[in-house]
Structure formats: structure tokens, C-alpha cells
């Protein structure tokens, strides 16, 4: 897939900061910059969402990568895995998120969070009362609200990237452990 919009020129200071932070300018920001207001609001909201702290960072990382894998956002999966490394999360575990159903490295809670992320991502969503209640019992009210809003935000970002033709930039190539590939068939449901 190729970008469906040309890259816009970013302000020099923003470009410099992104290169300092990530080593490259994210193509999704360059595409969104055709509407600077949309791009700036997206960056600010993403930073706000990233600062929420009621849910363990590894659970949010796994949820993000599970959504990205299901939706097919190679950019989000790539940068999500790269960020997991930068946050000192366990890469041996994080690398297996695309094949989490088959991998034996995840705790029951981690599996339930990824299952919930996929259920929220299905079109239409397939979240069950039992699934929600089981997570609510273990996470508590604030964390459940945060996790749900976080997964909804990740769906917005991943789907926008896919629609705009943004694909992996190779951020995760810097990770010592390669990222696993998603199985070609998955029981996760519809990913429209």
C-alpha cells in the first residue's frame, strides 16, 4: 500500500523534535499535516491518552498492538512495539502480541485485555457482559474506564492510518527481538 496523500512539510521545530524522539518523522503526521489543526489536535490528544496512568503500561501496550494487528495497521504495530522497547517492557512477551492466542507467554489478565481489545475492534463490537465484568472486577472502575477509552482511541488512530495508506516505517527494526507475525487466520471476528 502507498500513501494516499502526499506528505506535507512540517514546521522545522516539530520535525526536529520528532526526529529526536523517534529517529524519523512519522509519516502519519506528515499526511495529517495537510490539516495542521487536525494533526496538532491528534498529537495533543494522543499525548494526553498516553499520559493516562490507571492501567499498567504493558496492558495498554498489548491492547494497542492487538488492535493494530487486527485492523492491519502495520505502522501502529511497528511503532507500538518500538515504544514497548523504549518503555522497558518485556520484549520477549510484547513481540508475541500479533500471535497472542497461540503464544504461551501471556498471563490470563493480559489475554483477557487483548481479547477485550479485539472485541471492541470487531465490527460490530462483540464485547460481552461477562468479558467486561471479568475485567472490571480485576482492574477496578477507573482502570476499566481508561482501558475502554484507550482502546477506542487506538481504533481511531489505526483506522485513520490504514485509510490514509500509512504503513510501517521500520521503527521496530531497532528492537533486539523480532516482532512475530499475525497468523493468517484468526478467530477474532470481523475487522471491517
Secondary structure, DSSP 8 states (H G I E B T S, - for coil): ---SS------HHHHHHHHHHHSS--HHHHHHGGGHHHHHHHHHHHHHHHH--SS-HHHHHHHHHHHHHHHT-HHHHHHHHHHHHHTT--HHHHTTGGGTTT-S---HHHHHHHHHHHHHHSSS----HHHHHHHHHHH-HHHHHHHHHHHHHHHHHHHHHHHHT----SGGGGSSS------SS-TT----
